[in-house]
Amino acid sequence: MIRFTLVISCLALAACSAEKEKAPTGQVVARVAGGEITAAELRLETPSLPDDPVAVREIQQQALEGLISRRILAAYAQSEGMDKTPDAAMILNRARELALTQLVRSALSKNVPKVSDDEVAAYVTAHPASFAQRKLLTVDQFILPPVSTSIAKQLAAYQNLQQVQDLLQRSGIRYVRSAAIMDTLSLEPEVAATTAGLKEGALLMTPGGDGGFVMSQITAIRAEPLEDAAALQAARFILTDQRSTTQVRNALNAIVKRERAKVMVNPAFVTKTGQAIAPEPGTAKGDAS
């Protein structure tokens, strides 16, 4: 009787184990680290997908692998107690604040007034360098960090990259050299317009990331006009994006301005203009002496 009971128990455990090992179905995409990844979570990883079903499948597969790895590493960090340190608390809180800020941006970007056909047509006509006279510029470029006003003025006056390189090396300014293709459609309209009369060999100074600059010397120019339906479609996208960006920025500024007056800042972290400044590394977190 005891042996029979043990056999039944083993069979039941085997059945339970087999049940647990079955592949997930329905809206559950994967089971990992004691939890589940749902189809909704996977869609959040891939908000924009092409029309090609094969490409969609590949993109989703890559996103799923990344999500699985992230869950595994997050579970490992928790198992090792890495989420319990003071630094971890600050990092996690910062990540939460950034996520909430993005939710605010997403909410504010909804209900953007549509761009009219007349506005689109007028934009195309007003910016020929971006559409009818569109060009692709092959360039050799230096990507620079933020520099002083005096250095920026000197750079703007130069005629070739050799002069730029000499100044950067004398001043001890680091830079990244690369090659690229600049599309006048993707440039700011004012910048695109300045390229209209440029020839091969000309030097072009444009804004870079984080307040830096990009110094580009043109090595080849190819005309790629964008007209008719393609021009109208591109212009509509540009104007819609501009309108959305402006609407979100104004709304965010209004929210911050409304609450900013209630904020109290340690005098040690206020500049002469009254703006709060970031603390220096190693600054004490308590009250200023």
Protein Blocks (a to p, Z undefined) as FASTA:
>chain_A
ZZmmmmmmmmmmmmmmmmmmpccehjbfbdcehiacdfklmmmmmmbccfblklmmmmmm
mmmmmmmmmmmmmmmmmmnopmmpmklmmmmmmmmmmmmmmmmmmmmmgoiacddfklmm
mmmmmmmmlmmmgccddddddddddddfklmmmmmmpmbfklmmmmmmmnopacdddddd
ddfklpcfklmmmmmmpcehiacddddeehiacddddfbdcddddehjllmmmmmmmmmm
mmmmmmmmmmmmmmmmmmmmmpccdfklccfkopacdddehiafbdcZZ
